[in-house]
Amino acid sequence: MPFISGLACRECGRTYPVEPIYACDFCFGPLEVKYDYEAIKKVISRKKIQDGPPTIWRYDDLLPVSRDKAIDIGAGMTPLLKADNLGRELGLRNLWIKNDAVNPTYSFKDRVVSVAATKALEFGFDTLACASTGNLAGAVAAHGAKARMRTLVFIPADLEAGKIVGAAVYGPTVVAVNGNYDDVNRLCSELSDSRHWAFVNINMRPYYSEGSKTLGYEVAEQLGWKAPDHVIVPVASGSLLTKVWKGMHEFAALGLIGEVKTHMHVAQAHGCAPVANAFNSGQTHTKPVMPKTVAKSLAIGNPADGYYAIKILKESNGSAFAVPESEVAEGMRLLAQTEGIFTETAGGVVISTLRHLAREGVIKPDEQVVALVTGNGLKTQEVVTQYARPVHIEPTVESFDKHMDAPRGGLSSPPAGSERLN
């Protein structure tokens, strides 16, 4: 059984039973899962974790539901890759890429949905739903299919085609809403009040968000049981950043790793950067913005965990950067050309932020830095089609030789007027 001691309000501290609720009745603050860490400390160990399955469920002592009946399609234990080529480009000798783009539905959202879907079945729900900027829709659709649940995914109508197809193939009801993500989320919040459905990021949010901790656990385990000096996180709602931070600190409190001295860094796109804007102007709360960005997976103008993300940036002596929209695709291209990893737009935002931090000296050459790549570039191909310029030839050696002296096409050659991102 999970070591849960209940739910607690992150603002006033009031406690609640383990139920599908997400807000405090008294102050409307968000609820968070609380654990019996003394009991966990008696059973957890590095060896027990390493002997567990090669998925997020190796950490189930620290999750709100047991692995025994997990809706598990293989999320987690994704590669942590030493990025020597990209490191040379940026002057960093100890750079790592955590490639969550290789999860079952090609994003980190499989982690959170695996936990939420398992908990939803435990609560007796038969319908799984979500409000999504894209990646979550695919993860909910896939896990809903595995769990044999009725599944509905609500998305902005202008979502990238790859993400719509990537959800629809699993057979959910796809509801395209004429509006941005914040409009979609408001609609789903209203529906959750009147439908007995498990909305993974609304009434199931306290449990769902705990799945993100596993990214922090894995990074620490894969680095040889220690926390890195820096972690760069793409930020939409802000939940991922807060939970990676929480996960590393849980490991430290349980004696699995040493003290966490990690600097956390927020990566957002200029067209939707409420957390970066607030932090860099010295504010403690985000001001809602109207998203207008190519990085649609980060297009949440009113981030639910923005306040908590800012608190962690201050506590960790971190930073936040709003990447110019023109550099999103450049970041995607740079990672592909140096490390052979095709990331979506959110990853382009992360790599461009990494470049900025290296140039500004925020990250020192020998410090250990982990950049989180959370989604696959095949989902957002539209953003980099300008780089795909094949060399067209006749089927003869003469034609081939002639064209080899001409300007090269393909992703390895920037289009006219562009500069390599270094």
N, C-alpha and C positions, 0 to 999 in steps of 0.2 A: 504494500500500500504506500502511496506517496506520503512524504513527511510534511503535510500541510497543517499549519496551525490555524488557518482561516484567511480571511481577507481583511485588509486594513486600509483606511483612507490615507493617501499620501500627504494630505494637508492637515487634518485635525486629529488623525490617529484612531478614530473610532473603528471598532472591529465589527466584522460581519461573518456570517457562516459561509461555507463553500457552496455558493449558488451562482447561477448565470446572471450576475449583476455587475455593473461596472462603475457606478457613481454613488457617492456618499449621500444619504438622505438628508443629512444635516447641512453640509457645506458645499455639496455638489462636486467635491474633489474626486479625482480618479482613485479607484481601488486597485490594490496590488496584492499578489499572493504573498503570504508570510509562511515561513518554514520553521520547523523545529531543528535548528542547526546543531544543538547539542546531541540530538538523536542521530542526525546525519553523520556527525563527526565520529560516532562509534562504529559506523559501518563502511564509510567511504575510504578509499585509498587509491593511490595511483595504479596499483596492480589490478584492483577490481575494475577500474575504468578501462584499463588497457585490455582486460580479458572480456570486456563487453562487446556488443555488436559494433561493426564499423559504420554506425549511423549516429544520429543525435541521441538515440536511446541508450547509448553507453553511459549517459549522464542522468538517467532517470531518477536517481536519488535526489536530484536537484530540480526536478520538473514536477508540475502539479498533477501528474497522472502516471501510472505505472506502465512499463513496456509490455506487460502481459497481454493486453488487448490493443496494442498500439495500431493505429492506421499508419502503416509504415511502408512507403514505396521507395525507401532508400535515401532519404535526405541526410546530409551531413557527412563529416569526415572528408571534406573536399580538399584539394591540394593546396598546400602552402608552398609556393614556388620561389626559390631564390632568383631574383630578377637582376642578374649581373649586367645584361645588355642595357636595360633601361637605367640601371644604376650608373653605368658609365656615362650615359647621355646626360644624367642629372648631377653627376658628381657625388653619388651616394654609394658607399661600399657595402652597406648592410641592408639592402632593400628586399622586401618580400611582398609577393602578391598572393592574397587569399582569394582563390578563384571559385567563388560560389556560383559562377555561371554554369557549372557542370552538374548541378543538382537535377533531380528527375524532370522538373518542368523548367529548368534552366534559369532559376533564380533562387535567392535565399529565402523566398517566401514559403518554400516547401518546409522549412524548419518550423515556422510558426503555425502553419496549417496542419501539419502532422500532429502537433500538440492539441490544437483547438478542435480538430475533428475527433480525436480520441476522447477528449473531455466532453464534447457534445453528445457522443453516443453514451457516455457514462451518465449524463444528465437525462437521457431518454429522448433527445431530439431525433426527428427523422428528416429534417430539412436543414441543409447547410447553405449559407448565403454570405455575401460580402459586398462592400463598396470598394471599388478597385481603380487604381490608375493603370492597371494592366497586368503586372506580374502576379499579383494576388489572385486575379481571376483564374489564371491558368492553374495555380496551385490548388485553389478551392475546387475547381472543376475536376482535377485529377484525383484528389483525395476523396471528394464526394463520390466519384465513380467507384473507387476502391472500397469505400465503406457502404456502397449500395444505398446511398442517401439521395433524396431529391435535392437538386442543387440549382441555385440561382445566383448569377453574378451580375452586378450592376456596374456599368462602366460609362465614362463620358463618351458621347457619340463620335467624337473626333479621334478616338484612340488609334494607335498604329495598327495597320492591318495584320501584321504578324502576331500581335498579342491577342487580337480578336480570334483569329484562327487557332492560336495556341490554347485558347480556352474552349472554343466551340467544339473542337474535335472530341472532347471527352463527354459531350452530350448534355451540358447544363442548359438551362434557360438563360440566354444572354439578353440582358435588358440594357439597351443603349439609351442614355438619358441626354437630352439636349441641354447641356450645361457643363461646367467644369467639375472637378472631383469634389469640391466643397458642396456643390449642389447635389451631387450623387449621395454624398455622406449624409446630408440633412434628410434626404428622402428616406434613406435606409434607417436612419435613427427613428423617424416617424413610424415606419413599418415595423420596426422591432418592438414598438410599444403595443402593437395590436396583433402581431402574428407570433405564433409559437415556433419561431425559427431560430436557429443558431447562427446569428451574424458574427462571423469570427472576429471581426475588428470593431464590434460594438458591444453586445451583451456578453460575448465570450472574450473580450479584450484582455482582462487580467490574466487569463490562462494562455491565450494566443501569444501575447507579447513575450512570455517567458521562453518561448522557443528561440528567440533571438540571442538569449544568453549563450547558447551552444556555440555561436561563433567566437565569443570570447574564450570559452573553455578550450575549443579546438586550437586557437592561435597559441594559447599558453602551453597546451600539451605538445603541439607540434614544434614549438621553439625549444623544447627540452625542459618543460615545466618552469617557465618564467614569463613574465609580462614584458612586452616590447617597450621601447622608449617612446614611440609614437604610433598612433593608429589614426588613419584617415578614413572617415565614414561618410558615405553619401546620405544626405538628410532630406527626408520628406516630412513625415510626422514628427520625427525626432526619436521615435521609440527604439530604433536599432542602436543608436548611439548610447542611449541610457542603459540598455540591456547588455551590450557588450561591456560597458563599464561595470555594471552590477555583477556580471559573470566573473570577471577577473577578480573583483573584490571578494566574491564568495569563495573562490579558490584560495585566495590568500587567508581569509578568515578560518578556513578549514585546514590550513597548513599544507595544502597541496603545492603552493608556490610561495615565493617570498613576497616582500612588500611590493605593492603596485605603485610605480612612479611614472606611469604612462601619461603622456600628453595627448589629449583627445583633440581631433581637428574636424570641423564641420566642412563638408564640401557641398555647395549648392550652385545652381545656375543663376545667372544674373536676372533672368526673367521670372524667377520665383525664389527669392532668397530672404524670407522673413526672419529666419534664425540668424543668418550672417549679418543682416542689416541691423537687427536689434543688438547683437553682441558687440559689433564694431562701433555702434553709437553709444555704448554704455548703458543700454536698457536691460531690464530684467525680464520683460515680457515682449512677445512678438506683436507686431502690428500686422493684421491681415492684409494680404496683397491679392491682386487679381493675376493669376498665373498667365504668363505669356512666354513659354520656353519650349525649346526643342526637346528638352529632357522631361518628357511627360511623366515618367515614373516618379519624378521628384516634384511634380506640380501640385503641391498641397499648399494653398495660400494661407490657411489658418491651422498650423500644425498643433495637434493635440498635446504633444510632449515638448513643444518649443521652450517653455519656461524651464523644464527640467534639463533639457539639453544645454541651455545657457548656464545653468548652475554648475553642470559638470565641466563645461569649458573653463569656468572661473576656478573651480576646485582643482582641475588638472593643469592649470596654466597652459591651456590650449589656445586654439585660434579658430577663426571661421573665414571662409573666402567665397566670394560670389564670382564664379567663372564667367567671363564674357561669352555670350552665346556663340560667337564665331570660333571659340576654342574648344567647344564640346566635341565636335567631329575630329578636330586635330588631336585631342587626347585619345580618342578611340583609335585613330590611325597610328599614333605613336606606340601605343601598347601592342597593337597587332604587329607592327614592323620590327619591334625590338624583342618581344617575348612570345610571339605567336599566339596571343590571346585576343579573341574578338569579343569585345565587351559592348554592351548597349550604351545608351547615352549617359546613364548614371555613372558608369565606369569612366566614360570620357571626362565627366566632371571631376571625378576623383583623381585621375591622372593629371589633369590640368592644375588641380589644386596642389598636388604633390610637386609638380614643376615649380609652381609659385613659391611654395614653402622652401624648396631647395635653393632657388635663386635668391630668396630674401635671407637665407641663412638661419631660418627658424629650425630647420633640421640640419644638424652637423654631419659631415661626411661619414663618420664612423658610428653614428647612432643607429640603433636597430629600429626600422620603420616598417609597418605593415599597412598596405593599402588594400581596402576591401573592394573587390569587384563582385557586384551582387547580381548581375544579369547578363545574358548572352546577346551578342550583337546581331544575331540573326533576327531578333525581335524588332530591331530598329534600323534595318538596312537602308531605309529611305535617306537617312542622315548622311551616309557616306557614298551614295551612288555617284557623286561627282568625281570620286577618285577612280572609278572603274572605267578605264579607257583602254580596251584591248587593242593590240596591234593587228590590223586586218591585212592579210596577205593572200596571194594565190597559192595553190598547193604545189609550189615548186621551190627548189633550193635557191634559185636565183632571186625569187621574190622575197624569200626569208632573209637572204644576205643583204638585199637592198634595204629592207625595212629595219634591219638591225642598226643601220647608221642613222636612222630617223629618231626623233624624240620618243622615248619609251612611254608606253601606257601602263595600265594596271595600278594596283595599290602602292607599288614601290616607287612610283614617280608622282610628286605633287603636281596638281594642275597649274597652269600658268598663273603667275601672280601670287601663289601661296608660298609659305615658308614652312620648313620642317619645324616641328615643335621642340626646339632645343636652344 
